[in-house]
């Protein structure tokens, strides 16, 4: 339930980011709002589940922020908009596709700045849904494992 509340909150923040913020700073927007909203749902769900999974495997939950901070720059560079994908080693490109930031960045840039059609970014949307399912399954498994450990060995 907490995941859906967080997704709802970030939907509102994203609407500001893709709407008023872009207008305020004079950034051209070429995407239809419905396309952006459609791409947002699997992205926000996948990000939420990545955070839950990271929280379950780190010894202290506050370390998740540090892990995300350290990994953010490599993920941005391997997303292909700062550095051309053709210049990045294929294993790194493949690895970057395992995280929701990469297909989301490519999808949002395609829609909003390059006027891509939905059919062009549909594979990114599908990948985000696959990631939401995989990361969600992993997060569920890890949380369940932690609950079982706690039940067996109460502190």
N, CA, C and O atoms as a GROMACS GRO file, in nm:
protein
  620
    1UNK      N    1   0.082  -0.119   0.000
    1UNK     CA    2   0.000   0.000   0.000
    1UNK      C    3   0.087   0.126   0.000
    1UNK      O    4   0.056   0.224  -0.067
    2UNK      N    5   0.196   0.120   0.077
    2UNK     CA    6   0.286   0.236   0.084
    2UNK      C    7   0.341   0.269  -0.055
    2UNK      O    8   0.360   0.386  -0.089
    3UNK      N    9   0.367   0.165  -0.133
    3UNK     CA   10   0.420   0.187  -0.268
    3UNK      C   11   0.324   0.269  -0.352
    3UNK      O   12   0.366   0.360  -0.424
    4UNK      N   13   0.196   0.238  -0.343
    4UNK     CA   14   0.098   0.310  -0.425
    4UNK      C   15   0.080   0.454  -0.378
    4UNK      O   16   0.055   0.544  -0.459
    5UNK      N   17   0.093   0.477  -0.249
    5UNK     CA   18   0.088   0.615  -0.197
    5UNK      C   19   0.208   0.694  -0.249
    5UNK      O   20   0.194   0.808  -0.293
    6UNK      N   21   0.326   0.632  -0.243
    6UNK     CA   22   0.446   0.700  -0.294
    6UNK      C   23   0.436   0.728  -0.443
    6UNK      O   24   0.474   0.836  -0.489
    7UNK      N   25   0.385   0.632  -0.518
    7UNK     CA   26   0.368   0.653  -0.662
    7UNK      C   27   0.271   0.768  -0.687
    7UNK      O   28   0.295   0.850  -0.776
    8UNK      N   29   0.164   0.776  -0.611
    8UNK     CA   30   0.068   0.887  -0.627
    8UNK      C   31   0.133   1.021  -0.597
    8UNK      O   32   0.111   1.118  -0.670
    9UNK      N   33   0.212   1.028  -0.491
    9UNK     CA   34   0.281   1.153  -0.456
    9UNK      C   35   0.377   1.192  -0.568
    9UNK      O   36   0.382   1.308  -0.608
   10UNK      N   37   0.453   1.095  -0.618
   10UNK     CA   38   0.549   1.127  -0.723
   10UNK      C   39   0.483   1.154  -0.857
   10UNK      O   40   0.540   1.223  -0.942
   11UNK      N   41   0.362   1.102  -0.879
   11UNK     CA   42   0.285   1.141  -0.997
   11UNK      C   43   0.259   1.291  -0.993
   11UNK      O   44   0.277   1.361  -1.093
   12UNK      N   45   0.216   1.341  -0.877
   12UNK     CA   46   0.189   1.484  -0.864
   12UNK      C   47   0.316   1.566  -0.885
   12UNK      O   48   0.313   1.668  -0.955
   13UNK      N   49   0.426   1.524  -0.825
   13UNK     CA   50   0.553   1.596  -0.844
   13UNK      C   51   0.597   1.591  -0.990
   13UNK      O   52   0.651   1.689  -1.042
   14UNK      N   53   0.575   1.479  -1.055
   14UNK     CA   54   0.613   1.465  -1.196
   14UNK      C   55   0.528   1.554  -1.285
   14UNK      O   56   0.576   1.609  -1.384
   15UNK      N   57   0.401   1.568  -1.250
   15UNK     CA   58   0.315   1.658  -1.328
   15UNK      C   59   0.367   1.801  -1.321
   15UNK      O   60   0.364   1.873  -1.420
   16UNK      N   61   0.414   1.840  -1.203
   16UNK     CA   62   0.476   1.973  -1.192
   16UNK      C   63   0.602   1.978  -1.277
   16UNK      O   64   0.624   2.075  -1.350
   17UNK      N   65   0.686   1.876  -1.266
   17UNK     CA   66   0.813   1.875  -1.337
   17UNK      C   67   0.792   1.883  -1.488
   17UNK      O   68   0.856   1.964  -1.556
   18UNK      N   69   0.704   1.800  -1.541
   18UNK     CA   70   0.683   1.797  -1.686
   18UNK      C   71   0.589   1.907  -1.735
   18UNK      O   72   0.580   1.931  -1.855
   19UNK      N   73   0.520   1.973  -1.644
   19UNK     CA   74   0.426   2.078  -1.684
   19UNK      C   75   0.476   2.216  -1.650
   19UNK      O   76   0.542   2.281  -1.731
   20UNK      N   77   0.444   2.262  -1.531
   20UNK     CA   78   0.473   2.399  -1.491
   20UNK      C   79   0.622   2.430  -1.491
   20UNK      O   80   0.663   2.539  -1.532
   21UNK      N   81   0.704   2.336  -1.448
   21UNK     CA   82   0.848   2.361  -1.442
   21UNK      C   83   0.907   2.383  -1.581
   21UNK      O   84   0.989   2.473  -1.600
   22UNK      N   85   0.866   2.302  -1.676
   22UNK     CA   86   0.917   2.320  -1.813
   22UNK      C   87   0.871   2.453  -1.870
   22UNK      O   88   0.948   2.523  -1.935
   23UNK      N   89   0.744   2.488  -1.847
   23UNK     CA   90   0.693   2.617  -1.895
   23UNK      C   91   0.767   2.733  -1.830
   23UNK      O   92   0.802   2.830  -1.897
   24UNK      N   93   0.789   2.723  -1.700
   24UNK     CA   94   0.857   2.828  -1.624
   24UNK      C   95   0.998   2.854  -1.677
   24UNK      O   96   1.043   2.968  -1.681
   25UNK      N   97   1.066   2.748  -1.718
   25UNK     CA   98   1.205   2.761  -1.764
   25UNK      C   99   1.217   2.765  -1.917
   25UNK      O  100   1.329   2.763  -1.969
   26UNK      N  101   1.107   2.771  -1.986
   26UNK     CA  102   1.109   2.785  -2.130
   26UNK      C  103   1.155   2.662  -2.206
   26UNK      O  104   1.207   2.674  -2.317
   27UNK      N  105   1.137   2.545  -2.148
   27UNK     CA  106   1.175   2.420  -2.216
   27UNK      C  107   1.058   2.378  -2.305
   27UNK      O  108   0.945   2.366  -2.259
   28UNK      N  109   1.088   2.356  -2.432
   28UNK     CA  110   0.983   2.313  -2.525
   28UNK      C  111   0.938   2.172  -2.489
   28UNK      O  112   1.019   2.086  -2.457
   29UNK      N  113   0.809   2.151  -2.495
   29UNK     CA  114   0.753   2.018  -2.471
   29UNK      C  115   0.675   1.976  -2.594
   29UNK      O  116   0.586   2.048  -2.640
   30UNK      N  117   0.708   1.861  -2.646
   30UNK     CA  118   0.646   1.812  -2.768
   30UNK      C  119   0.555   1.693  -2.744
   30UNK      O  120   0.483   1.651  -2.835
   31UNK      N  121   0.558   1.637  -2.625
   31UNK     CA  122   0.482   1.516  -2.595
   31UNK      C  123   0.338   1.548  -2.557
   31UNK      O  124   0.307   1.656  -2.506
   32UNK      N  125   0.252   1.452  -2.583
   32UNK     CA  126   0.115   1.463  -2.533
   32UNK      C  127   0.117   1.428  -2.384
   32UNK      O  128   0.185   1.333  -2.344
   33UNK      N  129   0.045   1.503  -2.302
   33UNK     CA  130   0.042   1.472  -2.158
   33UNK      C  131   0.002   1.327  -2.128
   33UNK      O  132   0.054   1.266  -2.035
   34UNK      N  133  -0.090   1.273  -2.206
   34UNK     CA  134  -0.134   1.134  -2.182
   34UNK      C  135  -0.019   1.035  -2.203
   34UNK      O  136  -0.011   0.934  -2.133
   35UNK      N  137   0.069   1.063  -2.299
   35UNK     CA  138   0.184   0.975  -2.322
   35UNK      C  139   0.282   0.982  -2.205
   35UNK      O  140   0.334   0.880  -2.161
   36UNK      N  141   0.305   1.103  -2.155
   36UNK     CA  142   0.396   1.118  -2.040
   36UNK      C  143   0.340   1.047  -1.917
   36UNK      O  144   0.413   0.979  -1.845
   37UNK      N  145   0.210   1.062  -1.895
   37UNK     CA  146   0.147   0.998  -1.780
   37UNK      C  147   0.154   0.846  -1.793
   37UNK      O  148   0.176   0.776  -1.694
   38UNK      N  149   0.136   0.796  -1.914
   38UNK     CA  150   0.143   0.651  -1.937
   38UNK      C  151   0.282   0.596  -1.912
   38UNK      O  152   0.297   0.487  -1.858
   39UNK      N  153   0.384   0.672  -1.951
   39UNK     CA  154   0.522   0.627  -1.930
   39UNK      C  155   0.564   0.640  -1.784
   39UNK      O  156   0.651   0.567  -1.736
   40UNK      N  157   0.501   0.732  -1.713
   40UNK     CA  158   0.535   0.754  -1.572
   40UNK      C  159   0.500   0.637  -1.481
   40UNK      O  160   0.578   0.604  -1.391
   41UNK      N  161   0.386   0.574  -1.502
   41UNK     CA  162   0.340   0.471  -1.408
   41UNK      C  163   0.440   0.356  -1.394
   41UNK      O  164   0.480   0.326  -1.281
   42UNK      N  165   0.482   0.289  -1.501
   42UNK     CA  166   0.577   0.179  -1.480
   42UNK      C  167   0.712   0.229  -1.430
   42UNK      O  168   0.780   0.157  -1.356
   43UNK      N  169   0.751   0.350  -1.468
   43UNK     CA  170   0.878   0.405  -1.420
   43UNK      C  171   0.874   0.426  -1.269
   43UNK      O  172   0.966   0.385  -1.198
   44UNK      N  173   0.769   0.489  -1.220
   44UNK     CA  174   0.759   0.516  -1.076
   44UNK      C  175   0.746   0.387  -0.996
   44UNK      O  176   0.804   0.374  -0.888
   45UNK      N  177   0.670   0.291  -1.047
   45UNK     CA  178   0.659   0.162  -0.979
   45UNK      C  179   0.793   0.091  -0.973
   45UNK      O  180   0.833   0.041  -0.868
   46UNK      N  181   0.864   0.086  -1.087
   46UNK     CA  182   0.994   0.018  -1.090
   46UNK      C  183   1.093   0.086  -0.996
   46UNK      O  184   1.166   0.017  -0.924
   47UNK      N  185   1.096   0.218  -0.996
   47UNK     CA  186   1.188   0.291  -0.906
   47UNK      C  187   1.155   0.262  -0.760
   47UNK      O  188   1.244   0.241  -0.678
   48UNK      N  189   1.028   0.260  -0.730
   48UNK     CA  190   0.984   0.230  -0.593
   48UNK      C  191   1.031   0.091  -0.552
   48UNK      O  192   1.081   0.073  -0.441
   49UNK      N  193   1.015  -0.007  -0.639
   49UNK     CA  194   1.054  -0.144  -0.606
   49UNK      C  195   1.206  -0.159  -0.599
   49UNK      O  196   1.256  -0.239  -0.520
   50UNK      N  197   1.280  -0.084  -0.681
   50UNK     CA  198   1.427  -0.085  -0.669
   50UNK      C  199   1.466  -0.036  -0.530
   50UNK      O  200   1.552  -0.095  -0.464
   51UNK      N  201   1.403   0.072  -0.485
   51UNK     CA  202   1.433   0.126  -0.352
   51UNK      C  203   1.401   0.027  -0.241
   51UNK      O  204   1.477   0.015  -0.145
   52UNK      N  205   1.289  -0.043  -0.254
   52UNK     CA  206   1.253  -0.143  -0.153
   52UNK      C  207   1.354  -0.256  -0.152
   52UNK      O  208   1.397  -0.301  -0.046
   53UNK      N  209   1.393  -0.304  -0.271
   53UNK     CA  210   1.491  -0.412  -0.280
   53UNK      C  211   1.625  -0.369  -0.222
   53UNK      O  212   1.688  -0.445  -0.148
   54UNK      N  213   1.669  -0.248  -0.255
   54UNK     CA  214   1.795  -0.199  -0.199
   54UNK      C  215   1.787  -0.186  -0.048
   54UNK      O  216   1.882  -0.217   0.023
   55UNK      N  217   1.674  -0.139   0.002
   55UNK     CA  218   1.656  -0.127   0.146
   55UNK      C  219   1.661  -0.261   0.217
   55UNK      O  220   1.703  -0.271   0.332
   56UNK      N  221   1.617  -0.365   0.147
   56UNK     CA  222   1.615  -0.498   0.207
   56UNK      C  223   1.754  -0.563   0.209
   56UNK      O  224   1.780  -0.650   0.292
   57UNK      N  225   1.843  -0.522   0.119
   57UNK     CA  226   1.975  -0.586   0.114
   57UNK      C  227   2.085  -0.504   0.181
   57UNK      O  228   2.195  -0.555   0.202
   58UNK      N  229   2.058  -0.380   0.214
   58UNK     CA  230   2.160  -0.301   0.283
   58UNK      C  231   2.144  -0.320   0.433
   58UNK      O  232   2.033  -0.335   0.484
   59UNK      N  233   2.257  -0.320   0.505
   59UNK     CA  234   2.249  -0.344   0.649
   59UNK      C  235   2.173  -0.235   0.726
   59UNK      O  236   2.110  -0.262   0.827
   60UNK      N  237   2.180  -0.113   0.676
   60UNK     CA  238   2.104  -0.002   0.735
   60UNK      C  239   2.029   0.068   0.622
   60UNK      O  240   2.086   0.098   0.517
   61UNK      N  241   1.904   0.094   0.643
   61UNK     CA  242   1.819   0.148   0.536
   61UNK      C  243   1.866   0.283   0.484
   61UNK      O  244   1.844   0.315   0.367
   62UNK      N  245   1.932   0.362   0.568
   62UNK     CA  246   1.978   0.493   0.521
   62UNK      C  247   2.092   0.480   0.421
   62UNK      O  248   2.125   0.577   0.352
   63UNK      N  249   2.154   0.363   0.411
   63UNK     CA  250   2.260   0.342   0.312
   63UNK      C  251   2.206   0.338   0.169
   63UNK      O  252   2.282   0.353   0.074
   64UNK      N  253   2.076   0.318   0.154
   64UNK     CA  254   2.015   0.318   0.020
   64UNK      C  255   2.043   0.451  -0.050
   64UNK      O  256   2.074   0.453  -0.169
   65UNK      N  257   2.032   0.561   0.023
   65UNK     CA  258   2.059   0.693  -0.035
   65UNK      C  259   2.200   0.701  -0.088
   65UNK      O  260   2.223   0.754  -0.197
   66UNK      N  261   2.295   0.649  -0.014
   66UNK     CA  262   2.435   0.649  -0.057
   66UNK      C  263   2.455   0.563  -0.182
   66UNK      O  264   2.525   0.602  -0.274
   67UNK      N  265   2.394   0.446  -0.184
   67UNK     CA  266   2.405   0.356  -0.300
   67UNK      C  267   2.346   0.424  -0.424
   67UNK      O  268   2.406   0.420  -0.532
   68UNK      N  269   2.230   0.485  -0.409
   68UNK     CA  270   2.166   0.553  -0.522
   68UNK      C  271   2.251   0.671  -0.568
   68UNK      O  272   2.267   0.693  -0.688
   69UNK      N  273   2.304   0.747  -0.475
   69UNK     CA  274   2.387   0.862  -0.509
   69UNK      C  275   2.511   0.820  -0.588
   69UNK      O  276   2.544   0.880  -0.690
   70UNK      N  277   2.578   0.716  -0.541
   70UNK     CA  278   2.701   0.670  -0.608
   70UNK      C  279   2.671   0.610  -0.745
   70UNK      O  280   2.750   0.625  -0.838
   71UNK      N  281   2.558   0.544  -0.759
   71UNK     CA  282   2.526   0.479  -0.886
   71UNK      C  283   2.459   0.573  -0.987
   71UNK      O  284   2.448   0.538  -1.104
   72UNK      N  285   2.415   0.690  -0.944
   72UNK     CA  286   2.338   0.777  -1.034
   72UNK      C  287   2.420   0.830  -1.152
   72UNK      O  288   2.370   0.832  -1.264
   73UNK      N  289   2.542   0.871  -1.129
   73UNK     CA  290   2.622   0.925  -1.241
   73UNK      C  291   2.653   0.819  -1.347
   73UNK      O  292   2.635   0.846  -1.465
   74UNK      N  293   2.698   0.698  -1.308
   74UNK     CA  294   2.718   0.597  -1.413
   74UNK      C  295   2.589   0.565  -1.488
   74UNK      O  296   2.592   0.543  -1.609
   75UNK      N  297   2.476   0.562  -1.419
   75UNK     CA  298   2.350   0.533  -1.486
   75UNK      C  299   2.311   0.645  -1.582
   75UNK      O  300   2.258   0.618  -1.690
   76UNK      N  301   2.336   0.769  -1.545
   76UNK     CA  302   2.306   0.880  -1.635
   76UNK      C  303   2.393   0.874  -1.760
   76UNK      O  304   2.345   0.893  -1.871
   77UNK      N  305   2.522   0.847  -1.741
   77UNK     CA  306   2.611   0.842  -1.857
   77UNK      C  307   2.581   0.724  -1.948
   77UNK      O  308   2.597   0.734  -2.070
   78UNK      N  309   2.537   0.612  -1.892
   78UNK     CA  310   2.508   0.496  -1.976
   78UNK      C  311   2.367   0.498  -2.034
   78UNK      O  312   2.330   0.407  -2.109
   79UNK      N  313   2.288   0.601  -2.003
   79UNK     CA  314   2.154   0.612  -2.059
   79UNK      C  315   2.157   0.655  -2.205
   79UNK      O  316   2.059   0.636  -2.277
   80UNK      N  317   2.268   0.714  -2.249
   80UNK     CA  318   2.283   0.745  -2.390
   80UNK      C  319   2.247   0.885  -2.434
   80UNK      O  320   2.242   0.911  -2.554
   81UNK      N  321   2.221   0.976  -2.342
   81UNK     CA  322   2.192   1.112  -2.388
   81UNK      C  323   2.305   1.208  -2.356
   81UNK      O  324   2.313   1.314  -2.418
   82UNK      N  325   2.392   1.175  -2.262
   82UNK     CA  326   2.510   1.258  -2.236
   82UNK      C  327   2.627   1.208  -2.321
   82UNK      O  328   2.705   1.287  -2.375
   83UNK      N  329   2.637   1.078  -2.331
   83UNK     CA  330   2.744   1.012  -2.405
   83UNK      C  331   2.676   0.919  -2.504
   83UNK      O  332   2.586   0.845  -2.465
   84UNK      N  333   2.716   0.919  -2.632
   84UNK     CA  334   2.649   0.835  -2.732
   84UNK      C  335   2.656   0.686  -2.696
   84UNK      O  336   2.760   0.636  -2.654
   85UNK      N  337   2.545   0.617  -2.713
   85UNK     CA  338   2.539   0.474  -2.682
   85UNK      C  339   2.642   0.394  -2.761
   85UNK      O  340   2.694   0.294  -2.712
   86UNK      N  341   2.671   0.439  -2.882
   86UNK     CA  342   2.767   0.367  -2.966
   86UNK      C  343   2.908   0.370  -2.909
   86UNK      O  344   2.990   0.285  -2.942
   87UNK      N  345   2.936   0.466  -2.824
   87UNK     CA  346   3.069   0.481  -2.766
   87UNK      C  347   3.082   0.411  -2.630
   87UNK      O  348   3.190   0.410  -2.571
   88UNK      N  349   2.975   0.355  -2.582
   88UNK     CA  350   2.974   0.288  -2.451
   88UNK      C  351   2.987   0.138  -2.475
   88UNK      O  352   2.919   0.084  -2.563
   89UNK      N  353   3.073   0.070  -2.400
   89UNK     CA  354   3.086  -0.076  -2.417
   89UNK      C  355   2.950  -0.146  -2.402
   89UNK      O  356   2.871  -0.114  -2.313
   90UNK      N  357   2.926  -0.242  -2.490
   90UNK     CA  358   2.798  -0.312  -2.492
   90UNK      C  359   2.758  -0.372  -2.358
   90UNK      O  360   2.640  -0.363  -2.321
   91UNK      N  361   2.850  -0.434  -2.281
   91UNK     CA  362   2.807  -0.488  -2.151
   91UNK      C  363   2.754  -0.380  -2.056
   91UNK      O  364   2.663  -0.406  -1.977
   92UNK      N  365   2.811  -0.260  -2.063
   92UNK     CA  366   2.761  -0.151  -1.977
   92UNK      C  367   2.623  -0.105  -2.022
   92UNK      O  368   2.536  -0.075  -1.939
   93UNK      N  369   2.602  -0.100  -2.153
   93UNK     CA  370   2.470  -0.061  -2.205
   93UNK      C  371   2.366  -0.164  -2.161
   93UNK      O  372   2.256  -0.129  -2.119
   94UNK      N  373   2.402  -0.292  -2.172
   94UNK     CA  374   2.312  -0.399  -2.130
   94UNK      C  375   2.280  -0.388  -1.981
   94UNK      O  376   2.165  -0.400  -1.941
   95UNK      N  377   2.383  -0.367  -1.900
   95UNK     CA  378   2.364  -0.355  -1.755
   95UNK      C  379   2.275  -0.235  -1.720
   95UNK      O  380   2.190  -0.244  -1.631
   96UNK      N  381   2.295  -0.125  -1.790
   96UNK     CA  382   2.214  -0.005  -1.763
   96UNK      C  383   2.067  -0.029  -1.792
   96UNK      O  384   1.980   0.034  -1.731
   97UNK      N  385   2.037  -0.120  -1.886
   97UNK     CA  386   1.898  -0.150  -1.920
   97UNK      C  387   1.825  -0.223  -1.807
   97UNK      O  388   1.703  -0.238  -1.812
   98UNK      N  389   1.899  -0.269  -1.706
   98UNK     CA  390   1.839  -0.338  -1.592
   98UNK      C  391   1.779  -0.242  -1.491
   98UNK      O  392   1.709  -0.284  -1.398
   99UNK      N  393   1.804  -0.114  -1.507
   99UNK     CA  394   1.757  -0.014  -1.412
   99UNK      C  395   1.657   0.078  -1.481
   99UNK      O  396   1.675   0.111  -1.598
  100UNK      N  397   1.552   0.120  -1.411
  100UNK     CA  398   1.446   0.198  -1.475
  100UNK      C  399   1.488   0.334  -1.529
  100UNK      O  400   1.421   0.389  -1.616
  101UNK      N  401   1.597   0.388  -1.480
  101UNK     CA  402   1.639   0.520  -1.527
  101UNK      C  403   1.669   0.521  -1.677
  101UNK      O  404   1.638   0.618  -1.746
  102UNK      N  405   1.730   0.415  -1.727
  102UNK     CA  406   1.773   0.414  -1.868
  102UNK      C  407   1.656   0.416  -1.966
  102UNK      O  408   1.650   0.507  -2.049
  103UNK      N  409   1.563   0.320  -1.961
  103UNK     CA  410   1.452   0.328  -2.057
  103UNK      C  411   1.363   0.450  -2.033
  103UNK      O  412   1.303   0.502  -2.127
  104UNK      N  413   1.353   0.495  -1.909
  104UNK     CA  414   1.270   0.613  -1.881
  104UNK      C  415   1.331   0.738  -1.942
  104UNK      O  416   1.262   0.816  -2.006
  105UNK      N  417   1.461   0.757  -1.922
  105UNK     CA  418   1.528   0.874  -1.980
  105UNK      C  419   1.513   0.872  -2.132
  105UNK      O  420   1.478   0.973  -2.192
  106UNK      N  421   1.539   0.758  -2.192
  106UNK     CA  422   1.529   0.748  -2.338
  106UNK      C  423   1.385   0.771  -2.385
  106UNK      O  424   1.362   0.836  -2.487
  107UNK      N  425   1.289   0.717  -2.310
  107UNK     CA  426   1.148   0.736  -2.347
  107UNK      C  427   1.101   0.879  -2.330
  107UNK      O  428   1.036   0.934  -2.420
  108UNK      N  429   1.134   0.941  -2.217
  108UNK     CA  430   1.091   1.079  -2.193
  108UNK      C  431   1.158   1.175  -2.289
  108UNK      O  432   1.094   1.268  -2.338
  109UNK      N  433   1.286   1.155  -2.317
  109UNK     CA  434   1.354   1.241  -2.415
  109UNK      C  435   1.294   1.223  -2.554
  109UNK      O  436   1.273   1.320  -2.627
  110UNK      N  437   1.267   1.098  -2.590
  110UNK     CA  438   1.206   1.072  -2.720
  110UNK      C  439   1.072   1.141  -2.734
  110UNK      O  440   1.046   1.207  -2.835
  111UNK      N  441   0.988   1.127  -2.634
  111UNK     CA  442   0.855   1.188  -2.640
  111UNK      C  443   0.860   1.340  -2.631
  111UNK      O  444   0.800   1.409  -2.714
  112UNK      N  445   0.930   1.390  -2.533
  112UNK     CA  446   0.919   1.532  -2.497
  112UNK      C  447   1.009   1.624  -2.578
  112UNK      O  448   0.971   1.737  -2.607
  113UNK      N  449   1.126   1.578  -2.615
  113UNK     CA  450   1.218   1.667  -2.685
  113UNK      C  451   1.237   1.630  -2.833
  113UNK      O  452   1.283   1.714  -2.911
  114UNK      N  453   1.202   1.508  -2.871
  114UNK     CA  454   1.222   1.467  -3.010
  114UNK      C  455   1.092   1.435  -3.082
  114UNK      O  456   1.094   1.391  -3.197
  115UNK      N  457   0.979   1.458  -3.017
  115UNK     CA  458   0.846   1.436  -3.075
  115UNK      C  459   0.829   1.294  -3.129
  115UNK      O  460   0.765   1.273  -3.232
  116UNK      N  461   0.885   1.197  -3.059
  116UNK     CA  462   0.871   1.057  -3.100
  116UNK      C  463   0.726   1.013  -3.083
  116UNK      O  464   0.655   1.061  -2.994
  117UNK      N  465   0.684   0.922  -3.168
  117UNK     CA  466   0.550   0.868  -3.154
  117UNK      C  467   0.550   0.762  -3.043
  117UNK      O  468   0.656   0.714  -3.002
  118UNK      N  469   0.430   0.728  -2.997
  118UNK     CA  470   0.421   0.627  -2.891
  118UNK      C  471   0.478   0.493  -2.940
  118UNK      O  472   0.542   0.422  -2.863
  119UNK      N  473   0.455   0.460  -3.065
  119UNK     CA  474   0.506   0.332  -3.116
  119UNK      C  475   0.658   0.326  -3.114
  119UNK      O  476   0.716   0.218  -3.104
  120UNK      N  477   0.723   0.442  -3.122
  120UNK     CA  478   0.870   0.446  -3.116
  120UNK      C  479   0.921   0.415  -2.977
  120UNK      O  480   1.023   0.348  -2.961
  121UNK      N  481   0.852   0.463  -2.876
  121UNK     CA  482   0.901   0.442  -2.739
  121UNK      C  483   0.829   0.326  -2.669
  121UNK      O  484   0.858   0.297  -2.553
  122UNK      N  485   0.738   0.260  -2.737
  122UNK     CA  486   0.665   0.148  -2.676
  122UNK      C  487   0.758   0.039  -2.622
  122UNK      O  488   0.727  -0.017  -2.516
  123UNK      N  489   0.869   0.008  -2.688
  123UNK     CA  490   0.960  -0.092  -2.628
  123UNK      C  491   1.017  -0.047  -2.493
  123UNK      O  492   1.039  -0.130  -2.405
  124UNK      N  493   1.039   0.082  -2.477
  124UNK     CA  494   1.087   0.134  -2.348
  124UNK      C  495   0.978   0.118  -2.241
  124UNK      O  496   1.007   0.081  -2.127
  125UNK      N  497   0.854   0.144  -2.279
  125UNK     CA  498   0.741   0.128  -2.189
  125UNK      C  499   0.727  -0.018  -2.146
  125UNK      O  500   0.705  -0.047  -2.028
  126UNK      N  501   0.740  -0.108  -2.242
  126UNK     CA  502   0.733  -0.252  -2.213
  126UNK      C  503   0.846  -0.294  -2.120
  126UNK      O  504   0.825  -0.370  -2.027
  127UNK      N  505   0.967  -0.243  -2.146
  127UNK     CA  506   1.081  -0.274  -2.060
  127UNK      C  507   1.057  -0.222  -1.918
  127UNK      O  508   1.092  -0.289  -1.821
  128UNK      N  509   1.000  -0.104  -1.906
  128UNK     CA  510   0.970  -0.050  -1.773
  128UNK      C  511   0.869  -0.137  -1.698
  128UNK      O  512   0.882  -0.158  -1.578
  129UNK      N  513   0.768  -0.188  -1.769
  129UNK     CA  514   0.672  -0.277  -1.704
  129UNK      C  515   0.739  -0.408  -1.663
  129UNK      O  516   0.712  -0.461  -1.556
  130UNK      N  517   0.827  -0.458  -1.749
  130UNK     CA  518   0.901  -0.581  -1.713
  130UNK      C  519   0.987  -0.556  -1.590
  130UNK      O  520   0.994  -0.641  -1.500
  131UNK      N  521   1.051  -0.441  -1.585
  131UNK     CA  522   1.133  -0.407  -1.469
  131UNK      C  523   1.047  -0.393  -1.343
  131UNK      O  524   1.086  -0.437  -1.236
  132UNK      N  525   0.930  -0.332  -1.357
  132UNK     CA  526   0.841  -0.318  -1.242
  132UNK      C  527   0.803  -0.456  -1.188
  132UNK      O  528   0.797  -0.477  -1.067
  133UNK      N  529   0.776  -0.550  -1.278
  133UNK     CA  530   0.742  -0.686  -1.235
  133UNK      C  531   0.861  -0.756  -1.170
  133UNK      O  532   0.847  -0.817  -1.064
  134UNK      N  533   0.977  -0.749  -1.233
  134UNK     CA  534   1.096  -0.818  -1.180
  134UNK      C  535   1.141  -0.756  -1.049
  134UNK      O  536   1.161  -0.826  -0.950
  135UNK      N  537   1.157  -0.623  -1.048
  135UNK     CA  538   1.200  -0.556  -0.925
  135UNK      C  539   1.094  -0.571  -0.816
  135UNK      O  540   1.128  -0.586  -0.699
  136UNK      N  541   0.966  -0.568  -0.854
  136UNK     CA  542   0.859  -0.588  -0.756
  136UNK      C  543   0.863  -0.728  -0.697
  136UNK      O  544   0.846  -0.746  -0.576
  137UNK      N  545   0.884  -0.828  -0.782
  137UNK     CA  546   0.897  -0.965  -0.733
  137UNK      C  547   1.016  -0.981  -0.641
  137UNK      O  548   1.007  -1.047  -0.537
  138UNK      N  549   1.129  -0.921  -0.680
  138UNK     CA  550   1.249  -0.929  -0.596
  138UNK      C  551   1.226  -0.858  -0.462
  138UNK      O  552   1.264  -0.910  -0.358
  139UNK      N  553   1.164  -0.742  -0.466
  139UNK     CA  554   1.137  -0.668  -0.342
  139UNK      C  555   1.044  -0.748  -0.251
  139UNK      O  556   1.065  -0.756  -0.130
  140UNK      N  557   0.940  -0.808  -0.310
  140UNK     CA  558   0.848  -0.890  -0.231
  140UNK      C  559   0.921  -1.007  -0.168
  140UNK      O  560   0.904  -1.035  -0.049
  141UNK      N  561   1.003  -1.076  -0.246
  141UNK     CA  562   1.080  -1.190  -0.194
  141UNK      C  563   1.172  -1.147  -0.080
  141UNK      O  564   1.176  -1.212   0.024
  142UNK      N  565   1.245  -1.038  -0.100
  142UNK     CA  566   1.340  -0.992   0.003
  142UNK      C  567   1.269  -0.948   0.131
  142UNK      O  568   1.316  -0.977   0.241
  143UNK      N  569   1.158  -0.878   0.116
  143UNK     CA  570   1.082  -0.836   0.236
  143UNK      C  571   1.026  -0.957   0.309
  143UNK      O  572   1.028  -0.964   0.432
  144UNK      N  573   0.975  -1.052   0.233
  144UNK     CA  574   0.921  -1.174   0.295
  144UNK      C  575   1.031  -1.251   0.367
  144UNK      O  576   1.009  -1.302   0.477
  145UNK      N  577   1.147  -1.260   0.305
  145UNK     CA  578   1.262  -1.328   0.367
  145UNK      C  579   1.300  -1.259   0.498
  145UNK      O  580   1.325  -1.326   0.598
  146UNK      N  581   1.305  -1.127   0.496
  146UNK     CA  582   1.339  -1.053   0.618
  146UNK      C  583   1.235  -1.074   0.728
  146UNK      O  584   1.271  -1.088   0.845
  147UNK      N  585   1.108  -1.077   0.690
  147UNK     CA  586   1.002  -1.101   0.790
  147UNK      C  587   1.014  -1.240   0.850
  147UNK      O  588   0.994  -1.258   0.970
  148UNK      N  589   1.046  -1.339   0.767
  148UNK     CA  590   1.062  -1.475   0.818
  148UNK      C  591   1.182  -1.485   0.911
  148UNK      O  592   1.177  -1.554   1.012
  149UNK      N  593   1.291  -1.417   0.876
  149UNK     CA  594   1.409  -1.416   0.964
  149UNK      C  595   1.376  -1.351   1.098
  149UNK      O  596   1.417  -1.400   1.203
  150UNK      N  597   1.304  -1.242   1.092
  150UNK     CA  598   1.268  -1.172   1.215
  150UNK      C  599   1.176  -1.258   1.302
  150UNK      O  600   1.188  -1.258   1.424
  151UNK      N  601   1.084  -1.331   1.238
  151UNK     CA  602   0.993  -1.417   1.313
  151UNK      C  603   1.068  -1.532   1.380
  151UNK      O  604   1.033  -1.573   1.491
  152UNK      N  605   1.172  -1.584   1.313
  152UNK     CA  606   1.250  -1.695   1.370
  152UNK      C  607   1.344  -1.648   1.479
  152UNK      O  608   1.368  -1.720   1.576
  153UNK      N  609   1.397  -1.530   1.464
  153UNK     CA  610   1.497  -1.477   1.558
  153UNK      C  611   1.456  -1.338   1.606
  153UNK      O  612   1.519  -1.240   1.568
  154UNK      N  613   1.353  -1.329   1.690
  154UNK     CA  614   1.314  -1.196   1.738
  154UNK      C  615   1.425  -1.134   1.823
  154UNK      O  616   1.495  -1.204   1.897
  155UNK      N  617   1.440  -1.004   1.810
  155UNK     CA  618   1.549  -0.936   1.882
  155UNK      C  619   1.510  -0.898   2.021
  155UNK      O  620   1.590  -0.841   2.094
   0.00000   0.00000   0.00000
